[in-house]
Amino acid sequence: MYILQKETDNKRIYRSSITGTEVITTLIYTDSDGRKWWAFEDLLQIPHIRRMAANNISQLYGAGFTKNDLSNFVNKSKSILKGIDPDKYEKAYSELLQLETIVESNIDPVKQELGLCSVYILGDDERIDFFSSREASEKMELWALDIDTQAFF
């Protein structure tokens, strides 16, 4: 667990109660609502949970979606719809939902970048040694609602 040791106007110093390791964050932005956003000074020193989250986000978005993938989807959908299976429409709809998920999560570069920012950028009261998808989504929604904040990140 990291404990805040010292805070100045633009720096926070945390120390691990287990290893004694220090992590420093720097104030990088204050949004229009007065929320302060902090960044890790040294990305090699970020807590392991955040390093893993960044890796997972990079892999998710880095999976890519190729023309071949889209062609396979179209061909599979046509095959399902031409078939005699009484559940063909439900199966085709299921395929369409899978494609929608891929498009929503993999193709949008803005979501990818904001997703990584949600790992590396901390809100005022956010723990440095914890990461959750819920908190990341909340941060991304805040950033998306404020045009200046979105432009900054």
Sequence and secondary structure as in RCSB ss.txt:
>XXXX:A:sequence
MYILQKETDNKRIYRSSITGTEVITTLIYTDSDGRKWWAFEDLLQIPHIRRMAANNISQLYGAGFTKNDLSNFVN
KSKSILKGIDPDKYEKAYSELLQLETIVESNIDPVKQELGLCSVYILGDDERIDFFSSREASEKMELWALDIDTQ
AFF
>XXXX:A:secstr
 EEEEEE SSEEEEEETTT  EEEEEEEEE TTS EEEEES GGGS HHHHHHHHHHHHHHHT   HHHHHHHHH
HHHHHHHS  TTHHHHHHHHHHHHHHHIIIII HHHHHHHHHHHHEEETT  TT   HHHHHHHHHHHHH HHHH
HH 
